[in-house]
Amino acid sequence: MTGIDTAAQCVAVLELAWSGPEPETVADLGDVQPLRLTHHSWGGKLSHSNHRWVLPRSFTVIGSLPSLVTAPSYSYSPTWGRGEQLARQRHWDSGCREDWNAPYALTCTADELADEHTRDVVRAGVKHLTIRGITRLDCARLVAVFPNLTRLSLSGILGTLTSAAALNQLPRLQGLTISDLFGMAPSDCLLPHHVPEMEEVSLYGIPADYAAAMRKSWRPHVRHGVELDVRGARKPLRHVPAVSVPGLSRRRARTSGGSPGWWRPTSCRYWSTPVPRRASTPCQPGRRATSQASSGRLDRTALVALTSSPGSCAIEAKWS
């Protein structure tokens, strides 16, 4: 670490061009040099960036060295590096110009993962797993296929996770990210004593009660090196009244089961944001409608948005 910013709660970290057995003292490092990146478009810049100031619990303080840099870093990274940049640089230095991919990491879509589940192939060598585009995922089957995960990232578009409590069966798990997924209850909470090596929990767009349970379980462990980030928790939309929509076509009103000018939505599950006054781009359920200045009135287009206040609801309407 080369600097600390208490106001921003971050520290500047300089990576070294060094690798070897885990050192016990600074002397074990020998003559160290900063890692200078020449791969791809880095152009010889130092691997020097700012990180959140919570030191991950898997890191060990072994001492201090005279500073190898004098200028501050203006780069920011959401996670602490664990040798990936050094691996990429050595891959580049070997003469290979293809992108370096960690042999222990896998990124796939939910559909691609379904093939693995169908064949029940155990992928014990996969340590870092990223799954995108989830509509529905059984965490119990995921754990059966990938039993040795240390990092797991799951994201969807209002998708559903089932058997989320099964993630407690991943004792080596160090990082968990869940975005825009539902179906988890407080009883599915990931418990610290089941995953003692956990050092990063990042949750966004998840059920509010699950978010509260996770925050309660993990907040006491922040002082021990766990980075906790829980944002955008959502509550179910329990009451959906009919809404008067001026200009709503009679045909749409009839197909919605109401009288002309009224419409009752039937497919909305979670709320996120009010409908903007001006909008010309359709948005997906649970996401913010794009607000754009047009002619000062709503364009002839479909709107999809979700609201939370009593007496209002999600609307989807063709304007005539």
C-alpha positions in Angstrom: 0.0 0.0 0.0 1.4 3.4 -1.0 -1.3 5.8 0.3 -4.6 6.1 2.1 -7.5 8.4 1.6 -9.7 8.4 4.7 -12.4 10.6 3.1 -12.9 8.2 0.2 -12.2 5.1 2.4 -9.7 3.7 -0.1 -6.0 2.8 -0.3 -3.5 3.0 -3.2 -2.0 -0.4 -3.9 1.1 -1.0 -6.0 1.6 -4.6 -7.4 5.1 -6.1 -7.5 6.7 -8.0 -10.3 7.2 -10.9 -8.0 5.9 -14.4 -7.4 6.9 -17.4 -5.3 6.1 -19.3 -2.1 4.2 -17.3 0.5 6.7 -15.1 2.2 6.9 -14.8 5.9 9.0 -11.6 6.0 9.9 -8.7 3.7 13.4 -10.2 3.3 11.9 -13.2 1.6 10.9 -11.0 -1.3 14.5 -10.2 -2.3 15.1 -7.3 -4.7 11.5 -6.3 -5.7 10.4 -4.1 -8.5 7.0 -2.6 -9.3 4.9 -4.4 -11.9 4.9 -2.4 -15.1 2.2 -3.4 -17.6 3.1 -3.5 -21.3 0.4 -6.0 -22.4 -2.4 -4.9 -24.7 -2.9 -1.1 -24.4 -1.3 -0.4 -21.0 1.7 1.3 -22.6 4.1 0.7 -19.7 2.0 2.0 -16.9 2.5 0.7 -13.4 -0.1 -1.6 -11.9 -1.0 1.0 -9.3 -4.6 1.7 -8.4 -7.0 2.5 -5.5 -9.1 -0.1 -3.8 -11.6 -0.1 -1.0 -9.7 0.1 2.3 -11.0 -3.1 3.8 -8.0 -5.5 3.7 -9.3 -8.9 2.5 -9.0 -11.5 5.3 -6.9 -13.8 3.1 -4.1 -11.1 2.9 -1.3 -11.0 5.4 0.8 -8.0 6.5 4.5 -9.0 6.6 6.1 -5.6 7.0 7.0 -2.4 5.1 9.4 -1.3 2.3 10.5 2.2 1.2 8.0 3.5 -1.3 8.7 2.5 -4.9 6.6 5.3 -6.3 6.3 9.0 -5.6 3.2 10.0 -7.6 -0.3 9.1 -6.4 -2.6 6.8 -8.3 -5.7 8.1 -10.1 -7.0 4.7 -11.1 -9.7 2.8 -9.2 -10.5 -0.9 -9.1 -13.5 -2.5 -7.3 -11.5 -5.5 -6.1 -8.1 -6.3 -4.8 -5.8 -8.0 -7.3 -4.6 -11.5 -6.6 -1.9 -11.9 -9.3 -4.1 -11.7 -12.4 -2.2 -8.7 -13.8 1.1 -10.4 -13.2 -0.1 -13.5 -15.0 -1.4 -11.5 -18.0 2.0 -9.7 -18.2 4.0 -12.9 -18.2 1.7 -14.5 -20.7 2.3 -11.5 -22.9 6.1 -11.5 -22.3 6.1 -15.2 -23.4 5.2 -14.0 -26.9 1.5 -15.0 -26.8 -0.9 -12.2 -27.9 -4.1 -14.0 -27.1 -6.1 -13.0 -24.0 -5.0 -14.8 -20.9 -7.8 -16.8 -19.3 -7.4 -18.2 -15.8 -7.6 -22.1 -16.2 -9.7 -22.2 -13.0 -12.3 -19.6 -14.1 -15.5 -20.1 -16.1 -18.0 -17.5 -17.4 -21.2 -18.8 -19.0 -24.9 -18.1 -19.5 -27.6 -19.9 -17.7 -28.5 -21.9 -20.8 -24.9 -23.1 -21.2 -24.9 -24.2 -17.6 -28.1 -26.1 -18.1 -26.2 -28.5 -20.4 -23.8 -29.2 -17.6 -26.7 -29.9 -15.2 -28.2 -32.3 -17.8 -25.0 -34.4 -18.0 -24.3 -34.1 -14.3 -20.7 -33.5 -15.0 -18.7 -32.5 -11.9 -16.4 -29.5 -12.6 -14.1 -29.7 -9.5 -11.4 -27.7 -11.2 -13.5 -24.6 -11.6 -12.8 -22.1 -8.7 -14.3 -18.9 -10.1 -17.7 -19.1 -11.7 -19.7 -16.3 -13.4 -23.3 -17.1 -14.6 -25.2 -14.4 -16.5 -28.8 -14.2 -17.9 -30.4 -16.3 -15.2 -34.1 -16.8 -15.4 -34.2 -19.8 -13.0 -31.4 -21.6 -11.3 -31.3 -24.4 -8.7 -28.4 -23.6 -6.4 -28.4 -27.2 -5.0 -27.5 -28.5 -8.5 -25.0 -25.8 -9.0 -23.1 -26.8 -5.8 -23.2 -30.4 -7.0 -21.6 -29.5 -10.3 -19.1 -27.0 -8.9 -18.2 -28.1 -5.4 -14.9 -26.3 -5.0 -15.9 -22.7 -5.8 -14.0 -19.8 -4.2 -15.8 -17.0 -6.1 -19.3 -17.0 -7.5 -21.1 -14.3 -9.4 -24.8 -14.8 -10.4 -26.9 -12.2 -12.4 -30.2 -12.2 -14.1 -33.1 -10.1 -15.2 -35.7 -10.6 -12.4 -34.7 -14.3 -12.4 -35.3 -16.8 -9.6 -32.8 -18.6 -7.4 -34.1 -21.7 -5.7 -32.4 -23.6 -2.8 -30.1 -20.7 -2.2 -29.3 -22.1 1.2 -27.3 -24.7 -0.6 -24.5 -22.2 -1.1 -23.6 -22.8 2.5 -22.2 -26.1 1.2 -19.3 -24.2 -0.5 -16.8 -24.0 2.5 -14.0 -22.5 0.4 -16.2 -19.6 -0.9 -14.4 -16.2 -0.6 -16.6 -14.0 -2.8 -20.3 -13.9 -3.6 -22.1 -11.5 -6.0 -25.8 -11.7 -6.7 -27.6 -9.2 -9.0 -31.3 -8.9 -10.0 -32.4 -12.3 -8.7 -35.3 -13.2 -6.5 -36.8 -16.3 -4.7 -34.4 -16.1 -1.7 -35.9 -15.9 1.8 -34.1 -15.0 5.1 -33.8 -18.8 5.8 -31.6 -19.0 2.7 -29.0 -16.6 4.2 -25.3 -17.5 3.7 -23.9 -18.1 7.2 -20.4 -17.0 8.3 -19.6 -20.2 10.1 -20.3 -22.3 7.0 -18.0 -20.1 4.8 -15.2 -19.0 7.1 -13.0 -17.7 4.3 -15.6 -15.3 2.9 -14.2 -11.8 2.3 -16.5 -10.2 -0.2 -20.4 -10.1 -0.3 -22.0 -8.0 -3.0 -25.8 -8.0 -3.4 -27.9 -5.8 -5.7 -31.6 -5.9 -6.7 -32.6 -8.8 -4.4 -35.5 -9.4 -2.0 -35.5 -6.9 0.9 -36.0 -9.5 3.6 -33.1 -11.6 2.3 -30.9 -8.5 2.0 -31.7 -7.6 5.6 -30.8 -11.0 6.8 -27.5 -11.1 4.9 -26.6 -7.6 6.2 -27.3 -8.6 9.8 -25.2 -11.8 9.5 -22.2 -10.2 7.8 -22.0 -6.7 9.2 -20.1 -7.9 12.4 -17.4 -9.5 10.1 -16.5 -6.3 8.2 -13.9 -5.6 10.9 -12.3 -9.0 10.1 -11.8 -8.3 6.4 -15.2 -8.8 4.8 -16.2 -6.3 2.2 -20.0 -6.0 2.5 -22.0 -4.1 -0.2 -25.9 -4.5 -0.2 -27.8 -2.1 -2.4 -31.1 -1.8 -4.3 -33.1 -4.3 -2.2 -36.7 -4.6 -3.5 -40.0 -5.4 -1.9 -42.8 -7.3 -3.6 -45.6 -5.3 -5.1 -48.6 -6.6 -3.1 -51.4 -4.2 -4.1 -52.0 -3.3 -7.7 -54.9 -1.0 -8.2 -56.4 0.0 -11.5 -55.0 3.2 -12.9 -56.7 5.9 -15.0 -54.5 6.3 -18.2 -55.7 9.2 -20.4 -55.5 8.4 -24.0 -55.4 4.6 -23.4 -56.9 2.9 -26.5 -60.3 1.3 -26.0 -59.0 -1.9 -27.5 -56.3 -2.2 -24.9 -58.6 -1.4 -22.1 -61.0 -4.1 -23.2 -58.3 -6.8 -23.4 -57.0 -5.7 -20.0 -60.4 -6.4 -18.5 -61.4 -2.8 -17.6 -63.4 0.0 -19.0 -61.9 2.4 -21.6 -59.2 4.6 -20.1 -58.5 2.1 -17.2 -56.0 -0.7 -17.1 -55.0 -3.1 -14.4 -51.5 -4.7 -14.8 -51.2 -8.4 -14.1 -47.6 -9.4 -14.6 -45.5 -7.2 -12.3 -43.7 -8.7 -9.4 -41.3 -6.1 -8.0 -41.2 -2.3 -8.0 -38.2 -0.1 -8.6 -38.9 3.4 -9.8 -41.7 5.9 -10.7 -42.7 6.5 -14.3 -40.9 9.5 -15.7 -43.0 12.3 -17.2 -41.2 12.1 -20.5 -40.1 8.9 -22.0 -39.4 7.7 -25.5 -37.6 4.4 -24.9 -39.4 1.3 -23.5 -37.7 -0.2 -20.5 -37.9 -3.7 -18.9 -39.8 -4.5 -15.7 -37.8 -3.6 -12.6 -35.5 -1.2 -14.5 -35.5 2.6 -14.8 -37.4 4.0 -17.8 -35.1 6.2 -19.9 -36.1 9.8 -19.6 -35.6 11.8 -22.7 -36.6 15.3 -23.8 -38.9 14.9 -26.8 -41.7 17.2 -27.8 -42.8 17.8 -24.2 -45.3 15.0 -24.1 -45.2 11.2 -24.2 -44.4 9.7 -27.5 -46.5 7.1 -29.2 -44.7 4.2 -27.7 -45.0 1.5 -25.0 -43.8 2.3 -21.5 -42.9 -0.3 -18.8 -42.0 0.9 -15.4 -42.7 0.0 -11.7 -43.7 2.3 -8.8 -43.9 1.7 -5.1 -46.2 4.3 -3.6 -49.8 3.3 -2.6 -52.4 4.1 -5.2 -50.0 3.7 -8.1 -48.6 0.8 -10.0 -46.7 -0.4 -13.0 -48.3 0.7 -16.3 -47.9 -0.5 -19.8 -49.9 1.3 -22.4 -50.1 2.1 -26.0 -50.9 5.8 -26.4 -53.4 6.7 -29.1 
